[in-house]
Amino acid sequence: MRTLWLFLAREWADTWRNSRVLPLFLIMPIIMIVLPLILALLAPTLVHDAQLRQDPSTLGMLRALSRSPEFAGLPPAEGLARYLLRATLGVFLLMPIAMASTAAAFSIVGEKQQRTLEPILATPITDRQLLLGKLVACSVPTIVVTVAAGLIAIVGVDIVFATRGMTMPLPDRFWALTLLVLAPALTVAVALVTMRLSARSSDPQATVQTSALAILPAFLLIVALLGPMLAVSFSGVCAACVVVLLIDVALFRMNVVRFRREEILTTWK
């Protein structure tokens, strides 16, 4: 156990020293904090302009929201703001996907290039412990930053609502489940898929490019499909959490089974 903790400490230090990973951890949270604040601030203006111009799309959305049990009885501006805040959860999931894929891309192949992986593989640490340590090192910082950004956004949005004399909307059950379960589960899934690519690659840059061209579009499609559901169907969010968690378990088992320690030690150049 002590060996595993020392290994995790080393992995976290390497992650934070990576010049390609750190900017994402600084920029993405700022974007995701600002976006809900902008929507909360602009919702009254959007409603006012739509009523003045008789914009059919916005007015149609307002009518649909007024018939929804979640938003019925709320003033139009407040109802629209609450709906848009729910809709931003789909965008919020982009942050852990982007950060985890970038961090995981360097997890194995980066060590191979730096000649630091072979000494680790020569120790008694098992393949499961090695991959678990890599997964924790890639996922935990991403999850912590995502949850922290979500909490800051929640506080900011509630302040905006409170200054306008409206009931503070967050955190609601949708935001809580997405931030605490779905986002971490997606983080782990993306990290595991990217780690598999990293284990088979000999070039970190190629792994990043493959991740950008193959993994990210696939997960972005999933997020696009989940986006509308995140705003209106809590049972759908629960189902998505269960499915992604099951995928995480399957991916980790597959990574352990297919990890080839001897191949890495003897054939990688």
C-alpha positions as CSV (number, residue, x, y, z in Angstrom):
1,M,0.0,0.0,0.0
2,R,2.8,2.4,0.8
3,T,4.3,1.7,-2.6
4,L,1.0,2.6,-4.2
5,W,0.7,5.9,-2.4
6,L,4.2,6.8,-3.3
7,F,3.4,6.0,-6.9
8,L,0.3,8.2,-6.8
9,A,2.2,11.1,-5.3
10,R,4.7,10.9,-8.2
11,E,1.9,10.6,-10.8
12,W,0.2,13.7,-9.5
13,A,3.4,15.7,-9.5
14,D,4.1,14.7,-13.1
15,T,0.6,15.7,-14.1
16,W,0.9,19.2,-12.7
17,R,4.3,19.7,-14.3
18,N,3.0,18.9,-17.7
19,S,3.0,22.2,-19.7
20,R,0.3,20.9,-22.0
21,V,-2.1,19.8,-19.3
22,L,-1.9,22.8,-16.9
23,P,-3.3,25.4,-19.3
24,L,-6.5,23.4,-19.8
25,F,-6.9,23.1,-16.0
26,L,-6.7,26.9,-15.8
27,I,-8.7,28.0,-18.9
28,M,-11.6,25.5,-19.0
29,P,-12.9,26.1,-15.5
30,I,-13.0,29.9,-16.1
31,I,-15.1,29.4,-19.2
32,M,-17.5,27.0,-17.5
33,I,-17.9,29.4,-14.5
34,V,-18.6,32.4,-16.7
35,L,-21.1,30.7,-19.0
36,P,-23.9,30.1,-16.5
37,L,-23.4,33.6,-15.1
38,I,-23.8,35.1,-18.5
39,L,-27.0,33.1,-19.1
40,A,-28.4,34.1,-15.7
41,L,-27.7,37.8,-16.4
42,L,-29.0,37.8,-20.0
43,A,-32.2,35.8,-19.5
44,P,-34.4,38.8,-18.6
45,T,-33.1,40.7,-21.6
46,L,-33.7,37.8,-23.9
47,V,-37.3,37.5,-22.7
48,H,-37.9,41.3,-23.0
49,D,-36.5,41.4,-26.6
50,A,-38.4,38.3,-27.6
51,Q,-41.7,39.9,-26.4
52,L,-40.9,43.2,-28.2
53,R,-40.0,41.5,-31.5
54,Q,-42.5,38.7,-31.1
55,D,-39.7,36.2,-31.8
56,P,-41.5,32.9,-32.5
57,S,-38.7,30.6,-31.4
58,T,-38.2,32.2,-28.0
59,L,-41.9,32.7,-27.4
60,G,-42.5,29.1,-28.3
61,M,-39.9,28.0,-25.8
62,L,-41.5,30.2,-23.1
63,R,-44.9,28.6,-23.8
64,A,-43.4,25.1,-23.6
65,L,-41.7,26.0,-20.3
66,S,-45.0,27.4,-18.8
67,R,-46.6,24.0,-19.5
68,S,-43.7,22.0,-17.8
69,P,-44.4,21.1,-14.1
70,E,-40.7,22.1,-13.3
71,F,-41.1,25.7,-14.6
72,A,-44.9,26.3,-14.4
73,G,-45.9,29.3,-12.3
74,L,-42.5,31.0,-12.6
75,P,-42.1,34.4,-14.3
76,P,-40.9,34.0,-17.9
77,A,-37.4,35.4,-17.3
78,E,-36.9,33.2,-14.3
79,G,-38.2,30.1,-16.0
80,L,-36.0,30.7,-19.0
81,A,-33.0,31.3,-16.8
82,R,-33.6,28.0,-14.9
83,Y,-34.0,26.1,-18.1
84,L,-30.8,27.5,-19.7
85,L,-28.9,26.7,-16.5
86,R,-30.0,23.1,-16.8
87,A,-29.0,23.1,-20.5
88,T,-25.5,24.3,-19.7
89,L,-24.9,21.0,-17.9
90,G,-24.2,19.4,-21.2
91,V,-21.6,22.0,-22.0
92,F,-20.2,21.6,-18.4
93,L,-19.4,17.9,-19.3
94,L,-17.0,19.1,-22.0
95,M,-14.6,20.2,-19.4
96,P,-13.8,16.9,-17.8
97,I,-13.7,15.2,-21.2
98,A,-11.1,17.6,-22.6
99,M,-9.0,17.7,-19.4
100,A,-9.0,14.0,-18.8
101,S,-8.2,13.0,-22.4
102,T,-5.2,15.4,-22.5
103,A,-3.8,14.2,-19.1
104,A,-4.3,10.5,-19.9
105,A,-2.7,10.9,-23.3
106,F,0.7,11.4,-21.6
107,S,0.1,8.9,-18.8
108,I,2.0,5.9,-20.3
109,V,3.7,6.9,-23.6
110,G,5.1,10.0,-22.0
111,E,6.9,8.0,-19.4
112,K,8.2,5.7,-22.1
113,Q,9.8,8.6,-23.9
114,Q,11.3,10.0,-20.7
115,R,12.7,6.5,-19.9
116,T,10.9,6.5,-16.5
117,L,8.3,3.7,-17.2
118,E,10.7,0.8,-17.3
119,P,11.9,1.2,-13.7
120,I,8.3,1.3,-12.5
121,L,7.4,-1.9,-14.5
122,A,10.4,-3.6,-13.0
123,T,9.0,-3.1,-9.4
124,P,6.6,-5.6,-7.7
125,I,3.7,-3.2,-8.5
126,T,0.9,-5.2,-10.3
127,D,-0.6,-4.2,-13.6
128,R,-3.9,-3.4,-11.8
129,Q,-2.1,-1.1,-9.3
130,L,-0.2,0.6,-12.1
131,L,-3.3,1.3,-14.2
132,L,-5.3,2.3,-11.1
133,G,-2.6,4.8,-10.1
134,K,-2.5,6.2,-13.6
135,L,-6.3,6.5,-13.7
136,V,-6.4,8.2,-10.3
137,A,-3.7,10.6,-11.3
138,C,-5.5,11.6,-14.5
139,S,-9.0,11.6,-13.1
140,V,-8.9,13.0,-9.6
141,P,-7.5,16.4,-10.5
142,T,-10.0,16.7,-13.3
143,I,-12.9,15.8,-11.0
144,V,-11.8,18.1,-8.3
145,V,-11.5,21.1,-10.7
146,T,-14.8,20.3,-12.3
147,V,-16.7,20.1,-9.0
148,A,-14.9,23.3,-7.8
149,A,-15.9,25.2,-10.9
150,G,-19.4,23.9,-10.6
151,L,-19.6,25.1,-7.0
152,I,-18.3,28.5,-7.9
153,A,-20.8,28.8,-10.7
154,I,-23.6,27.8,-8.4
155,V,-22.7,30.5,-5.9
156,G,-22.4,33.1,-8.6
157,V,-25.7,32.2,-10.2
158,D,-27.5,32.2,-6.8
159,I,-26.1,35.7,-6.1
160,V,-27.4,37.0,-9.4
161,F,-30.9,35.5,-8.7
162,A,-30.9,36.9,-5.1
163,T,-30.0,40.4,-6.2
164,R,-33.1,40.3,-8.4
165,G,-35.4,39.1,-5.6
166,M,-35.8,35.6,-7.1
167,T,-35.5,32.2,-5.4
168,M,-32.0,30.8,-5.7
169,P,-32.2,28.0,-8.3
170,L,-29.0,26.0,-7.6
171,P,-28.0,23.5,-6.7
172,D,-31.0,21.5,-7.9
173,R,-31.1,17.7,-8.2
174,F,-30.0,17.8,-11.9
175,W,-26.9,19.9,-11.1
176,A,-26.0,17.8,-8.1
177,L,-26.2,14.4,-9.8
178,T,-24.4,15.7,-12.9
179,L,-21.5,17.2,-11.1
180,L,-21.1,14.5,-8.4
181,V,-21.8,11.4,-10.5
182,L,-22.1,11.8,-14.2
183,A,-19.1,14.1,-14.7
184,P,-16.7,12.0,-12.7
185,A,-18.0,8.8,-14.5
186,L,-17.4,10.4,-17.9
187,T,-14.0,11.5,-16.7
188,V,-13.0,8.0,-15.8
189,A,-14.4,6.6,-19.1
190,V,-12.4,9.1,-21.2
191,A,-9.3,8.6,-19.2
192,L,-9.5,4.8,-19.6
193,V,-10.0,4.9,-23.3
194,T,-7.1,7.4,-23.8
195,M,-4.8,5.4,-21.5
196,R,-5.4,2.4,-23.7
197,L,-4.3,4.4,-26.7
198,S,-1.3,5.7,-24.7
199,A,-0.3,2.2,-23.8
200,R,-0.3,1.2,-27.5
201,S,1.4,4.3,-28.8
202,S,5.1,5.4,-29.0
203,D,4.4,9.1,-29.5
204,P,2.5,11.3,-27.0
205,Q,1.7,13.8,-29.8
206,A,0.1,11.0,-31.9
207,T,-1.9,10.0,-28.9
208,V,-3.2,13.5,-28.4
209,Q,-4.1,13.8,-32.0
210,T,-5.8,10.4,-32.1
211,S,-7.7,11.4,-28.9
212,A,-8.8,14.7,-30.6
213,L,-9.9,13.0,-33.8
214,A,-11.5,9.8,-32.5
215,I,-12.3,9.9,-28.8
216,L,-13.4,13.5,-28.3
217,P,-16.0,13.5,-31.2
218,A,-17.5,10.3,-29.9
219,F,-17.9,11.6,-26.4
220,L,-19.1,15.0,-27.6
221,L,-21.8,13.2,-29.5
222,I,-22.8,11.5,-26.3
223,V,-22.9,14.9,-24.5
224,A,-25.0,16.4,-27.4
225,L,-27.5,13.6,-27.0
226,L,-27.5,13.9,-23.2
227,G,-27.8,17.7,-23.3
228,P,-31.6,18.0,-23.7
229,M,-32.2,15.1,-21.3
230,L,-30.1,16.8,-18.6
231,A,-32.6,19.7,-18.7
232,V,-35.9,17.9,-18.4
233,S,-35.6,14.2,-17.4
234,F,-34.1,13.4,-14.0
235,S,-34.8,9.7,-14.5
236,G,-32.8,9.9,-17.8
237,V,-29.9,11.5,-15.9
238,C,-30.0,8.6,-13.4
239,A,-30.0,6.1,-16.2
240,A,-27.1,7.8,-17.9
241,C,-25.1,7.7,-14.7
242,V,-25.7,3.9,-14.3
243,V,-24.7,3.2,-17.9
244,V,-21.5,5.2,-17.8
245,L,-20.5,3.7,-14.4
246,L,-21.0,0.2,-15.9
247,I,-18.9,1.2,-18.9
248,D,-16.1,2.4,-16.5
249,V,-16.0,-1.0,-14.9
250,A,-15.8,-2.8,-18.3
251,L,-13.1,-0.5,-19.6
252,F,-10.9,-0.8,-16.5
253,R,-11.1,-4.6,-16.7
254,M,-10.3,-4.6,-20.4
255,N,-7.3,-2.3,-19.8
256,V,-5.9,-4.6,-17.2
257,V,-6.4,-7.7,-19.3
258,R,-4.8,-6.2,-22.4
259,F,-1.9,-4.5,-20.7
260,R,1.3,-6.1,-21.8
261,R,4.1,-5.4,-19.3
262,E,6.6,-7.7,-20.9
263,E,6.0,-6.2,-24.4
264,I,6.6,-2.7,-23.1
265,L,9.8,-3.8,-21.3
266,T,11.3,-5.7,-24.3
267,T,10.0,-4.3,-27.6
268,W,9.3,-0.6,-27.2
269,K,11.9,1.7,-28.7
